[in-house]
Amino acid sequence: MSQNVRRQIWLVCAILALDAVVSQKPEDGPYRGKYIGKFNSYHHQASGDVYAVDEYTFLLTGFNYDGNGVDTFFWSGASNRPGPQGFIVPDEFGKTNILERYFNKDFTLRLPDNKKITEVKWLAIYDLNSQNNFADVYIPEDFEPPVPQKGASLSRNNQGVGSEGIDILDSKTIRIQEFSYNGKGSQVHFWVGVGPSPSSKGSKVPDEMGYLDPIRAYDKETITLELPGDMTIFDIDWFSVYDVQTKEDLGSILISDDLNVPPSLVKVTQHADSLPNCRQLHKDYRMSWEVFGPQITIQLAGNVHEDEYMAFGLSGSDSKSQMQNADVVVTYIEGHQGYAVDYDVSSLAPCVQVLGENKGVCRDDVVGGQDSFQLHTFSRENGINTITFRRMLISPDKNDKEFLLDRSMYIIWAIGRLDSNNEPTYHDIYPKRDIMIAFNTSEPVNDCFSFTRSEANLKDVWEKSQIFDRSIRSFSATLGPAGGKRGYQGITGHVSNGLAWYINGLLVPELWLRRGLTYSFKVRGGNNPHSPEFYHPFVITDEPRGGFDRLSDAKQSEIRVLAGVEFTRRGRPKPTAAGPLCLARHPDNQDRRLDDNFATFKKFNRTLKWSCESGDPATLEITPNSSWPDVVYYNSFTHANMGWKIHIVDSYSASARSGVASILRLDAALVTATILMSLLGGLVSGVWSSARRL
């Protein structure tokens, strides 16, 4: 055989071998990173595919190993071939235990000591006892593992849109550095699509909080966006800040076709709708519907926790989305039972009795109506609640609103936590812009996408304040916003109704009082019993949640009231410490959904505006004695979950020895001056007569 023939045969074999290697690369399924290759299998059925997720991490897919090795580990090194010169790679749990059996498993391995994939030549399944290599895969020369990619910046234009660089962090995540936009457009969205340049043929990207509403104003903020559903960076050609109404590109960048970025760790969950029409209201919430005859069938699906509710309803106004006077259904799943409960919203407060009538967010059957929604199906799978229910378009209940078919209607929606009585509390997720839906459609409408879930980076709770000062005998009790998940909820672990007590200017601090001494509370929580929102007499009980007036007689009998309530001859509770309202609230241009962005309560508190009614505060004097428990609670007489702990001690030194590590001494003069300034302002301008809801 001639030398030329040998060369041709060798070339053909090489091409066939190369084709075989290329064909081994899986092309189907989600993006997993940069493909390295298949394990070369030698013993014990060790096999699988290997990818590089980033500079430090391997992804093994479909990995198998029979577990019969004596002293077997994941093993890597920089020598030419696997051998004793190497190091153990911790398993998927970060452990260096002897490997057990694997069957078709997918998992990641991170190289130890911040070693990089480019610093090793192979990954193996290696037995140290027999020095036998069961399987290996080699890192190609000049291999470039996936890394976040830096992109161009958004150039500033007449809408104030601009940024520093835009980073593609992984296959689904975009970070915009120092982003600015004046917020004046009525239909401006983060927008992506295909084609040579941004156009109206694109789709919305949820903002950094998951909302699909038109975006708010930004002032040099660094934000992180997640592409919706199963969309990845490889599915789009451009990213834009786009005005859908005027079809104007306010700033954009082009996306390269060959980005070598890490795969996203976001879990995508497909969710099929059983109804023909679907509207994505939030990244984690969608509403589907169908009108048939005189009925409407509605399905709510949400990526929610087990103790959360999903609410949906018709607006209380014909000209905007408004919670006040809305007709709402509240849905949730408890154990093996689903619920779709009809609610009436007469005011923005929990349901309370005002002069013998129930006001606030009350069930229809509590305010003389009827529950008009009929539960059809419910399920909870992969963290997603799906609840389907029906209602007549024209309800026999006079308090219910009609579903109109001749025009679009303003709607409202919310996600929040349930309290201990499975009643809805102040919502955490809700829209800030008007939303309209046309329930009567000639053709099905559907803008819904798959749910996604990632490991949430929980922000630290704000500092838990304590007033531990033997010289303080008087406390100022006013009201203010609860401060989101880092505020009242994080400090106490309780759900919030939106308001909380501020004691001497601090958000629900723990108080330390000594038995035998007399203390006074100057209360400014509202003294108008006609107000379901701003009537909060101050009480002290042995029960942590408060809202004594809302409880049944049986529940009230189980609670010891220590101060703030006296009982009539008929045995009915009557509050004694209701003073004029002094309220801290957000400025008009501050979105309370952003409360968690404040690093500390101190920074949050500086943004609040105080408004105080004229008049002397109510005074509640207490003298804790030996009959008082070691821990009691201050709260509101009318609403639950607004206060926190009072520690009752025999001596301050004893309590200090029992574990109080840090003592907070309060500058009471500064707090008093703040409230006095608000009072003087109230005297000049007149009594503040209508407090707006936070």
C-alpha positions as CSV (number, residue, x, y, z in Angstrom):
1,M,0.0,0.0,0.0
2,S,1.5,3.3,-1.1
3,Q,2.2,6.2,1.3
4,N,-0.4,8.4,-0.3
5,V,-3.1,5.7,0.1
6,R,-2.2,5.4,3.8
7,R,-2.5,9.1,4.2
8,Q,-5.9,9.1,2.5
9,I,-7.1,6.3,4.7
10,W,-5.8,8.0,7.8
11,L,-7.5,11.3,6.8
12,V,-10.8,9.6,6.2
13,C,-10.5,7.8,9.6
14,A,-9.7,11.1,11.3
15,I,-12.7,12.8,9.7
16,L,-15.0,10.0,10.8
17,A,-13.5,10.1,14.3
18,L,-14.0,13.9,14.4
19,D,-17.6,13.5,13.2
20,A,-18.2,10.9,15.9
21,V,-16.8,13.2,18.6
22,V,-18.9,16.1,17.4
23,S,-22.0,13.9,17.2
24,Q,-21.5,13.0,20.8
25,K,-22.3,16.6,21.8
26,P,-25.9,16.8,23.0
27,E,-27.8,19.5,21.1
28,D,-31.3,19.0,22.5
29,G,-32.6,20.4,25.8
30,P,-31.7,23.5,27.8
31,Y,-28.4,25.3,27.5
32,R,-26.0,23.7,30.0
33,G,-22.7,25.6,29.4
34,K,-19.7,24.8,27.2
35,Y,-19.5,21.1,26.2
36,I,-16.2,19.3,27.1
37,G,-17.1,15.8,26.1
38,K,-18.2,12.3,27.2
39,F,-16.4,10.3,29.8
40,N,-14.2,7.6,28.3
41,S,-15.6,4.6,30.2
42,Y,-13.2,1.9,31.3
43,H,-14.6,0.2,34.4
44,H,-17.6,0.0,36.7
45,Q,-20.0,1.5,34.2
46,A,-18.7,5.0,34.8
47,S,-20.2,7.3,32.1
48,G,-21.8,10.6,31.4
49,D,-21.4,14.0,29.7
50,V,-19.3,16.8,31.0
51,Y,-19.8,20.6,30.6
52,A,-18.0,23.7,31.9
53,V,-20.5,25.8,33.8
54,D,-18.0,28.6,34.5
55,E,-14.3,28.9,35.2
56,Y,-14.4,26.7,38.3
57,T,-17.4,24.3,37.9
58,F,-18.1,21.2,35.9
59,L,-21.6,20.0,35.1
60,L,-22.1,16.2,34.9
61,T,-25.2,15.0,33.1
62,G,-26.6,11.5,32.9
63,F,-23.7,10.3,35.1
64,N,-23.5,6.6,36.0
65,Y,-21.2,4.6,38.3
66,D,-21.9,1.3,40.0
67,G,-20.4,2.3,43.3
68,N,-18.2,-0.9,43.6
69,G,-14.8,0.9,43.8
70,V,-13.0,0.5,47.1
71,D,-11.5,4.0,47.5
72,T,-12.9,5.9,44.5
73,F,-13.2,9.7,44.1
74,F,-13.7,12.4,41.5
75,W,-10.1,13.2,40.6
76,S,-8.4,15.9,38.6
77,G,-4.9,17.1,37.8
78,A,-2.5,18.8,35.5
79,S,-0.5,15.7,34.4
80,N,-0.8,14.3,30.9
81,R,-3.0,11.5,32.0
82,P,-4.9,10.5,35.2
83,G,-2.6,9.0,37.9
84,P,-1.5,9.4,41.5
85,Q,-0.4,13.0,40.8
86,G,-3.8,14.7,41.2
87,F,-6.3,15.9,43.8
88,I,-9.8,15.0,45.0
89,V,-12.7,17.1,43.6
90,P,-15.5,17.3,46.2
91,D,-18.7,15.7,45.2
92,E,-22.0,17.6,44.5
93,F,-22.5,18.1,48.2
94,G,-19.0,19.5,48.7
95,K,-17.8,16.4,50.5
96,T,-14.8,14.3,49.9
97,N,-16.4,11.0,50.8
98,I,-15.8,7.8,48.8
99,L,-18.2,7.7,45.8
100,E,-21.4,5.7,46.1
101,R,-23.6,4.5,43.3
102,Y,-25.0,7.0,40.7
103,F,-27.7,6.3,38.2
104,N,-28.4,8.9,35.4
105,K,-27.7,11.9,37.8
106,D,-27.2,15.5,36.9
107,F,-25.1,17.6,39.3
108,T,-22.2,20.1,39.5
109,L,-18.6,19.7,40.8
110,R,-16.6,22.7,41.9
111,L,-12.8,22.5,41.8
112,P,-11.3,23.0,45.3
113,D,-9.1,26.0,46.4
114,N,-10.4,28.2,43.6
115,K,-8.6,26.2,41.0
116,K,-9.7,26.9,37.4
117,I,-10.7,24.4,34.7
118,T,-8.0,25.9,32.5
119,E,-5.4,24.9,35.1
120,V,-6.2,21.1,34.8
121,K,-6.0,18.7,31.9
122,W,-8.6,16.1,32.9
123,L,-11.4,15.0,35.2
124,A,-11.5,11.3,36.2
125,I,-13.3,8.7,38.4
126,Y,-10.2,7.3,40.0
127,D,-9.6,4.6,42.7
128,L,-6.7,5.5,45.0
129,N,-6.5,2.0,46.5
130,S,-5.8,0.2,43.2
131,Q,-4.6,3.3,41.3
132,N,-7.1,2.4,38.6
133,N,-8.8,4.9,36.3
134,F,-12.5,4.0,35.8
135,A,-13.4,6.9,33.4
136,D,-11.9,10.2,32.3
137,V,-12.5,13.2,30.1
138,Y,-9.8,15.5,28.8
139,I,-10.0,19.3,28.7
140,P,-9.2,20.5,25.2
141,E,-6.2,22.8,24.7
142,D,-7.0,26.5,24.6
143,F,-10.4,25.7,26.2
144,E,-12.3,28.8,27.2
145,P,-14.9,28.2,29.9
146,P,-18.0,30.3,30.1
147,V,-17.7,33.6,31.9
148,P,-20.0,36.7,32.2
149,Q,-19.7,38.9,29.2
150,K,-19.5,42.7,29.2
151,G,-21.6,44.6,26.7
152,A,-22.0,48.1,25.5
153,S,-23.8,50.9,27.4
154,L,-27.2,52.6,26.7
155,S,-26.6,56.0,25.3
156,R,-28.5,58.9,26.9
157,N,-31.4,60.5,24.9
158,N,-34.3,62.9,25.4
159,Q,-36.0,60.5,27.9
160,G,-33.0,60.5,30.1
161,V,-32.1,56.8,29.3
162,G,-28.5,56.0,29.9
163,S,-26.3,53.5,31.7
164,E,-22.8,52.3,32.2
165,G,-21.9,48.8,30.8
166,I,-24.5,46.1,30.5
167,D,-23.3,42.7,31.7
168,I,-24.6,39.3,30.4
169,L,-24.2,37.3,33.7
170,D,-25.6,34.0,32.3
171,S,-28.0,32.7,29.7
172,K,-31.0,34.4,31.3
173,T,-29.6,37.3,33.4
174,I,-28.8,40.8,32.3
175,R,-27.3,43.4,34.7
176,I,-27.5,47.1,33.8
177,Q,-25.0,49.3,35.6
178,E,-26.0,52.8,36.7
179,F,-29.3,52.8,34.8
180,S,-31.2,56.0,34.4
181,Y,-34.6,56.9,33.0
182,N,-36.9,59.8,33.8
183,G,-40.1,57.7,34.0
184,K,-42.2,60.0,31.9
185,G,-43.3,57.5,29.2
186,S,-46.7,55.9,29.7
187,Q,-45.8,52.6,28.1
188,V,-42.0,52.1,28.4
189,H,-40.8,48.6,29.0
190,F,-37.6,46.6,29.0
191,W,-38.0,44.9,25.6
192,V,-36.2,42.1,23.7
193,G,-36.6,40.6,20.3
194,V,-35.1,39.3,17.0
195,G,-34.1,41.2,13.9
196,P,-31.5,43.8,13.0
197,S,-32.9,46.5,15.4
198,P,-35.5,47.0,18.1
199,S,-39.1,47.1,16.8
200,S,-42.6,46.7,18.1
201,K,-42.3,42.9,17.3
202,G,-40.7,42.2,20.6
203,S,-41.7,41.1,24.1
204,K,-41.6,42.5,27.6
205,V,-38.9,41.6,30.1
206,P,-40.0,41.8,33.8
207,D,-38.3,44.6,35.8
208,E,-36.0,43.8,38.7
209,M,-38.9,43.0,40.9
210,G,-40.7,40.8,38.4
211,Y,-43.4,43.4,37.4
212,L,-44.6,43.7,33.8
213,D,-46.0,47.2,34.3
214,P,-44.4,50.2,32.5
215,I,-41.1,50.8,34.2
216,R,-40.6,53.4,36.9
217,A,-38.1,56.2,37.0
218,Y,-34.4,55.2,37.8
219,D,-31.5,57.4,38.8
220,K,-28.2,55.7,38.3
221,E,-29.4,52.4,39.8
222,T,-27.8,49.0,39.1
223,I,-30.5,46.5,38.4
224,T,-30.6,42.8,37.4
225,L,-33.2,41.5,35.0
226,E,-34.2,37.9,34.2
227,L,-35.4,36.9,30.8
228,P,-39.0,35.6,31.0
229,G,-40.0,31.9,30.9
230,D,-37.7,29.6,29.0
231,M,-36.3,32.5,26.9
232,T,-32.4,32.7,26.9
233,I,-29.9,35.2,25.7
234,F,-29.4,32.9,22.6
235,D,-33.1,33.5,21.6
236,I,-32.7,37.3,21.1
237,D,-30.8,39.7,18.9
238,W,-31.2,42.9,20.9
239,F,-32.2,44.4,24.3
240,S,-34.0,47.8,24.4
241,V,-35.7,50.3,26.6
242,Y,-38.7,50.7,24.3
243,D,-41.8,52.9,24.3
244,V,-44.6,50.6,23.1
245,Q,-47.0,53.5,22.6
246,T,-44.8,55.6,20.3
247,K,-42.8,52.7,18.9
248,E,-39.5,54.5,19.9
249,D,-36.3,52.8,20.9
250,L,-35.0,54.9,23.8
251,G,-31.7,53.0,24.1
252,S,-30.6,49.5,23.1
253,I,-27.7,47.1,22.6
254,L,-27.2,44.3,20.2
255,I,-26.6,40.8,21.5
256,S,-23.8,38.8,20.0
257,D,-24.6,35.4,18.5
258,D,-21.6,33.6,20.0
259,L,-21.7,34.5,23.7
260,N,-19.8,32.1,25.9
261,V,-21.7,32.7,29.1
262,P,-22.6,30.4,32.0
263,P,-25.9,28.6,32.0
264,S,-28.6,30.0,34.2
265,L,-29.4,28.3,37.5
266,V,-33.0,29.5,37.3
267,K,-35.5,26.6,37.3
268,V,-38.1,26.8,34.6
269,T,-41.5,25.2,35.3
270,Q,-43.9,24.7,32.4
271,H,-47.5,25.4,33.3
272,A,-50.3,24.7,30.9
273,D,-53.5,26.8,31.0
274,S,-56.8,25.0,30.7
275,L,-58.7,28.2,29.7
276,P,-58.2,29.9,26.3
277,N,-57.3,33.4,27.5
278,C,-54.3,34.2,29.6
279,R,-52.8,37.4,31.0
280,Q,-49.4,37.5,32.7
281,L,-49.8,40.0,35.6
282,H,-46.4,39.4,37.1
283,K,-43.4,37.1,36.7
284,D,-44.9,34.9,39.4
285,Y,-48.7,35.4,38.7
286,R,-51.1,34.9,35.8
287,M,-54.8,35.0,35.3
288,S,-56.8,33.0,32.7
289,W,-60.4,33.2,31.9
290,E,-63.3,32.1,29.7
291,V,-66.8,33.5,29.2
292,F,-69.5,31.0,28.5
293,G,-73.1,32.0,28.6
294,P,-74.0,34.0,31.7
295,Q,-70.9,32.7,33.6
296,I,-67.2,33.6,33.7
297,T,-64.6,30.9,34.6
298,I,-61.3,32.3,36.1
299,Q,-58.1,30.5,36.8
300,L,-55.4,32.0,39.0
301,A,-51.9,30.5,39.0
302,G,-49.0,31.8,41.1
303,N,-45.5,30.9,42.2
304,V,-46.4,31.5,45.8
305,H,-45.5,30.1,49.3
306,E,-47.9,27.9,51.2
307,D,-49.0,30.7,53.5
308,E,-49.7,33.2,50.7
309,Y,-52.9,34.2,48.9
310,M,-53.6,35.4,45.4
311,A,-56.2,38.1,45.0
312,F,-57.9,39.3,41.8
313,G,-60.9,41.6,41.3
314,L,-62.7,44.4,39.6
315,S,-61.5,47.9,40.4
316,G,-63.4,50.1,42.7
317,S,-63.3,52.8,40.1
318,D,-64.4,53.0,36.4
319,S,-61.5,55.2,35.5
320,K,-58.5,53.5,37.1
321,S,-57.2,50.5,39.0
322,Q,-58.3,51.1,42.6
323,M,-58.4,48.9,45.6
324,Q,-60.9,51.0,47.5
325,N,-64.5,49.8,46.9
326,A,-63.2,46.9,44.8
327,D,-64.9,43.5,44.4
328,V,-62.2,40.9,45.1
329,V,-61.8,37.1,45.3
330,V,-59.0,35.9,47.6
331,T,-57.7,32.4,46.8
332,Y,-55.4,30.1,48.7
333,I,-54.7,26.5,49.5
334,E,-54.6,25.1,53.1
335,G,-53.6,21.5,53.4
336,H,-55.8,19.5,51.1
337,Q,-58.5,22.2,50.6
338,G,-58.6,25.1,48.2
339,Y,-60.5,28.3,48.8
340,A,-61.9,31.1,46.6
341,V,-63.5,33.6,48.9
342,D,-65.5,36.7,47.9
343,Y,-64.4,39.9,49.6
344,D,-65.6,43.5,49.7
345,V,-63.1,46.3,50.2
346,S,-64.8,49.3,51.8
347,S,-61.4,50.7,53.1
348,L,-57.8,49.8,53.0
349,A,-57.6,48.1,56.4
350,P,-58.3,44.7,57.9
351,C,-61.9,44.0,58.6
352,V,-62.9,45.8,61.9
353,Q,-66.1,46.9,63.5
354,V,-66.8,50.6,63.2
355,L,-69.9,51.7,65.2
356,G,-71.4,48.2,64.9
357,E,-70.6,47.8,61.2
358,N,-67.8,45.8,59.6
359,K,-65.5,48.0,57.5
360,G,-62.3,47.2,55.7
361,V,-61.3,44.1,53.7
362,C,-64.2,41.9,54.7
363,R,-65.7,38.7,53.4
364,D,-69.0,39.4,51.6
365,D,-70.9,37.1,54.0
366,V,-69.7,39.2,56.9
367,V,-71.1,42.5,55.5
368,G,-74.5,41.1,54.6
369,G,-73.7,39.8,51.1
370,Q,-73.0,36.3,49.8
371,D,-70.0,34.4,48.6
372,S,-70.7,34.4,44.8
373,F,-67.6,32.4,43.7
374,Q,-67.9,28.7,43.1
375,L,-64.6,26.7,43.5
376,H,-64.1,24.4,40.6
377,T,-60.5,22.9,40.9
378,F,-57.3,23.5,42.8
379,S,-53.8,22.1,43.0
380,R,-50.3,22.8,44.2
381,E,-47.4,21.4,42.2
382,N,-43.8,22.5,42.0
383,G,-44.6,25.5,44.3
384,I,-47.3,26.7,42.0
385,N,-50.9,27.2,43.3
386,T,-53.6,26.8,40.6
387,I,-57.2,27.6,41.5
388,T,-60.1,27.7,39.2
389,F,-63.5,29.1,40.1
390,R,-66.7,30.5,38.5
391,R,-69.1,33.3,39.0
392,M,-72.2,34.7,37.2
393,L,-71.4,37.8,35.1
394,I,-74.2,39.6,36.9
395,S,-74.2,38.5,40.5
396,P,-77.3,38.3,42.6
397,D,-75.3,40.0,45.4
398,K,-75.9,43.8,45.1
399,N,-72.4,44.4,46.5
400,D,-70.8,42.5,43.6
401,K,-69.7,44.3,40.4
402,E,-70.8,43.1,37.0
403,F,-68.3,41.6,34.5
404,L,-68.9,43.8,31.4
405,L,-68.5,42.4,27.9
406,D,-68.9,45.5,25.9
407,R,-65.7,47.2,27.0
408,S,-62.4,46.7,28.8
409,M,-62.5,46.9,32.6
410,Y,-60.0,48.1,35.2
411,I,-58.8,45.3,37.4
412,I,-56.7,44.9,40.5
413,W,-54.6,42.0,41.8
414,A,-52.2,41.2,44.7
415,I,-50.1,38.5,46.4
416,G,-49.6,38.6,50.2
417,R,-49.5,36.5,53.3
418,L,-52.3,35.0,55.3
419,D,-52.6,35.7,59.0
420,S,-53.2,33.1,61.6
421,N,-57.0,33.2,60.8
422,N,-56.4,32.7,57.1
423,E,-57.4,36.3,56.4
424,P,-55.4,38.4,53.9
425,T,-52.9,40.8,55.3
426,Y,-51.4,43.9,53.6
427,H,-50.1,42.7,50.2
428,D,-46.4,42.4,49.3
429,I,-46.8,42.3,45.5
430,Y,-49.2,44.5,43.7
431,P,-49.3,46.7,40.6
432,K,-48.6,50.5,40.6
433,R,-50.1,51.3,37.2
434,D,-53.6,50.9,35.8
435,I,-54.5,47.5,34.2
436,M,-57.3,46.8,31.9
437,I,-58.7,43.5,30.6
438,A,-61.3,42.9,27.8
439,F,-63.1,39.8,29.1
440,N,-65.1,39.4,25.8
441,T,-62.6,38.4,23.1
442,S,-63.3,37.3,19.5
443,E,-59.9,35.6,19.3
444,P,-58.0,34.1,22.3
445,V,-55.4,36.3,23.9
446,N,-52.3,34.9,25.6
447,D,-49.1,36.6,26.7
448,C,-48.3,34.1,29.5
449,F,-44.9,32.4,29.8
450,S,-43.4,29.7,32.0
451,F,-42.8,30.2,35.7
452,T,-39.2,30.5,36.9
453,R,-37.7,30.2,40.3
454,S,-34.2,30.8,41.6
455,E,-32.7,30.8,45.0
456,A,-33.7,34.1,46.6
457,N,-30.9,36.1,48.2
458,L,-32.6,37.2,51.4
459,K,-31.5,40.6,52.5
460,D,-30.5,41.1,56.1
461,V,-33.2,42.2,58.5
462,W,-32.9,45.7,59.8
463,E,-31.3,46.1,63.2
464,K,-33.5,45.0,66.0
465,S,-33.7,48.0,68.3
466,Q,-33.9,47.8,72.1
467,I,-34.6,50.6,74.5
468,F,-32.7,49.5,77.6
469,D,-32.2,52.6,79.7
470,R,-33.1,52.9,83.4
471,S,-33.4,56.7,83.1
472,I,-36.2,56.5,80.6
473,R,-39.7,56.6,82.2
474,S,-41.7,58.1,79.3
475,F,-42.2,56.7,75.8
476,S,-43.7,58.3,72.7
477,A,-45.9,55.9,70.7
478,T,-46.7,57.0,67.1
479,L,-47.4,55.2,63.8
480,G,-45.5,54.6,60.6
481,P,-45.0,52.2,57.7
482,A,-44.0,48.7,58.6
483,G,-41.0,48.7,56.2
484,G,-41.5,45.5,54.1
485,K,-39.8,42.2,54.7
486,R,-36.7,43.7,56.3
487,G,-38.8,45.8,58.7
488,Y,-41.7,44.6,60.9
489,Q,-42.0,41.2,59.2
490,G,-38.3,40.4,59.5
491,I,-37.9,41.8,63.1
492,T,-41.0,40.0,64.5
493,G,-41.6,37.1,62.2
494,H,-45.2,38.1,62.0
495,V,-47.2,39.2,58.9
496,S,-47.9,42.9,58.7
497,N,-51.0,45.0,58.0
498,G,-48.8,47.9,56.7
499,L,-48.6,50.0,59.8
500,A,-46.5,49.5,62.9
501,W,-45.8,51.3,66.2
502,Y,-42.8,53.6,66.4
503,I,-41.7,53.9,70.0
504,N,-39.5,57.0,70.6
505,G,-39.0,57.1,66.8
506,L,-37.8,53.4,66.5
507,L,-39.6,50.7,64.6
508,V,-41.1,48.2,67.1
509,P,-38.2,48.2,69.5
510,E,-38.0,45.8,72.4
511,L,-38.5,47.6,75.7
512,W,-37.0,46.7,79.0
513,L,-39.0,47.9,82.1
514,R,-38.4,47.2,85.7
515,R,-41.0,46.0,88.1
516,G,-42.2,48.5,90.7
517,L,-41.4,51.6,88.6
518,T,-44.0,53.7,86.9
519,Y,-43.8,54.4,83.2
520,S,-46.0,56.5,80.9
521,F,-46.8,56.1,77.2
522,K,-47.8,59.2,75.2
523,V,-50.0,57.7,72.6
524,R,-50.7,59.2,69.1
525,G,-52.3,56.3,67.2
526,G,-55.6,58.0,66.1
527,N,-58.7,58.7,68.2
528,N,-61.4,58.7,65.5
529,P,-63.4,55.5,66.0
530,H,-65.1,56.1,62.6
531,S,-61.8,55.4,60.8
532,P,-61.2,51.7,60.1
533,E,-57.6,52.5,59.0
534,F,-56.3,55.0,61.6
535,Y,-57.9,54.2,64.9
536,H,-55.3,52.4,67.1
537,P,-55.7,52.6,70.8
538,F,-52.5,51.4,72.6
539,V,-52.8,48.2,74.7
540,I,-50.5,45.9,76.6
541,T,-51.4,42.2,76.9
542,D,-49.7,38.8,77.4
543,E,-50.4,37.8,73.8
544,P,-48.0,38.7,70.9
545,R,-50.4,39.6,68.0
546,G,-52.8,42.2,69.2
547,G,-56.1,43.2,67.6
548,F,-58.0,42.4,70.8
549,D,-61.2,44.0,69.6
550,R,-61.3,41.7,66.5
551,L,-61.2,38.5,68.6
552,S,-64.1,36.3,69.6
553,D,-65.3,36.3,73.2
554,A,-63.7,32.9,73.7
555,K,-60.4,34.1,72.4
556,Q,-60.5,37.3,74.5
557,S,-61.2,35.3,77.6
558,E,-57.8,33.5,77.1
559,I,-55.8,36.8,77.0
560,R,-54.7,38.8,80.0
561,V,-55.1,42.5,79.3
562,L,-52.5,44.4,81.4
563,A,-53.1,48.0,80.4
564,G,-55.1,50.1,77.9
565,V,-58.5,48.4,78.2
566,E,-61.3,48.7,80.8
567,F,-64.5,46.7,80.7
568,T,-68.0,48.0,80.8
569,R,-70.8,46.7,83.1
570,R,-71.8,44.4,80.3
571,G,-68.3,43.1,80.1
572,R,-67.4,44.7,76.8
573,P,-63.8,45.9,76.3
574,K,-63.3,49.6,76.0
575,P,-59.9,51.2,75.1
576,T,-58.5,53.9,77.3
577,A,-55.4,55.2,75.4
578,A,-56.5,56.6,72.0
579,G,-54.7,59.9,71.2
580,P,-54.7,62.1,68.1
581,L,-53.0,60.6,65.0
582,C,-49.3,61.2,64.4
583,L,-48.2,59.3,61.3
584,A,-45.0,58.8,59.4
585,R,-45.6,58.0,55.7
586,H,-43.8,57.6,52.4
587,P,-43.3,60.7,50.2
588,D,-45.7,60.8,47.3
589,N,-42.9,59.8,44.8
590,Q,-41.6,56.9,46.9
591,D,-42.8,53.4,46.1
592,R,-43.2,51.3,49.2
593,R,-42.5,48.2,47.2
594,L,-38.8,49.4,47.3
595,D,-38.6,49.5,51.1
596,D,-36.4,46.5,51.2
597,N,-33.8,48.3,49.1
598,F,-32.9,50.4,52.2
599,A,-29.8,48.9,53.9
600,T,-30.9,50.1,57.4
601,F,-33.9,51.4,59.2
602,K,-32.1,54.7,59.8
603,K,-31.8,55.4,56.1
604,F,-35.4,54.3,55.5
605,N,-36.6,56.5,58.4
606,R,-34.9,59.6,57.0
607,T,-37.1,59.5,53.9
608,L,-40.4,59.5,55.8
609,K,-42.7,62.5,56.2
610,W,-44.5,63.1,59.5
611,S,-48.0,64.5,59.8
612,C,-49.6,65.0,63.3
613,E,-53.0,66.1,64.3
614,S,-53.2,68.8,67.0
615,G,-54.1,68.0,70.5
616,D,-52.6,66.4,73.5
617,P,-51.6,62.7,73.3
618,A,-53.4,60.1,75.4
619,T,-51.4,59.0,78.4
620,L,-51.2,55.4,79.5
621,E,-49.4,54.8,82.8
622,I,-48.3,51.4,83.9
623,T,-46.5,50.0,87.0
624,P,-45.4,46.5,86.3
625,N,-45.5,44.3,89.4
626,S,-44.7,40.8,90.4
627,S,-47.9,39.4,88.8
628,W,-46.8,40.5,85.3
629,P,-45.1,37.9,83.1
630,D,-41.5,38.3,82.1
631,V,-42.5,39.1,78.6
632,V,-45.6,41.1,77.6
633,Y,-46.5,42.9,74.3
634,Y,-47.6,46.3,73.2
635,N,-50.0,46.4,70.3
636,S,-53.1,48.0,68.7
637,F,-56.6,47.4,70.2
638,T,-58.2,47.3,66.8
639,H,-55.6,45.7,64.4
640,A,-53.3,42.8,64.8
641,N,-49.5,42.7,64.2
642,M,-48.4,46.3,64.9
643,G,-46.2,46.0,68.0
644,W,-43.6,43.9,69.8
645,K,-42.1,42.8,73.1
646,I,-41.7,44.4,76.5
647,H,-39.3,42.6,78.9
648,I,-40.3,42.9,82.5
649,V,-37.3,42.6,84.8
650,D,-36.6,42.8,88.5
651,S,-33.4,44.7,88.0
652,Y,-31.5,46.0,85.0
653,S,-28.2,44.5,86.1
654,A,-29.8,41.0,86.2
655,S,-31.3,41.4,82.8
656,A,-27.9,42.5,81.4
657,R,-26.2,39.4,82.8
658,S,-28.9,37.2,81.3
659,G,-27.8,38.0,77.7
660,V,-28.4,41.6,76.7
661,A,-25.2,42.1,74.8
662,S,-25.8,45.6,73.5
663,I,-27.6,48.5,75.0
664,L,-29.2,51.2,72.8
665,R,-29.4,54.6,74.5
666,L,-31.9,56.8,72.7
667,D,-31.6,60.5,72.0
668,A,-35.2,61.3,73.1
669,A,-34.7,65.0,72.6
670,L,-34.3,64.5,68.9
671,V,-37.4,62.4,68.5
672,T,-39.4,64.8,70.6
673,A,-38.2,67.7,68.5
674,T,-39.3,65.9,65.3
675,I,-42.8,65.3,66.6
676,L,-43.1,68.9,68.0
677,M,-42.2,70.3,64.6
678,S,-44.9,68.2,63.1
679,L,-47.4,69.4,65.7
680,L,-46.5,73.1,65.1
681,G,-46.9,72.6,61.4
682,G,-50.3,71.1,62.1
683,L,-51.3,74.1,64.2
684,V,-50.3,76.5,61.5
685,S,-52.0,74.7,58.6
686,G,-55.0,73.3,60.6
687,V,-55.9,69.8,61.7
688,W,-54.8,67.2,59.3
689,S,-58.2,65.8,58.2
690,S,-57.6,63.1,55.7
691,A,-54.7,60.8,56.0
692,R,-53.9,59.0,52.8
693,R,-53.1,55.3,52.9
694,L,-49.4,54.3,52.7
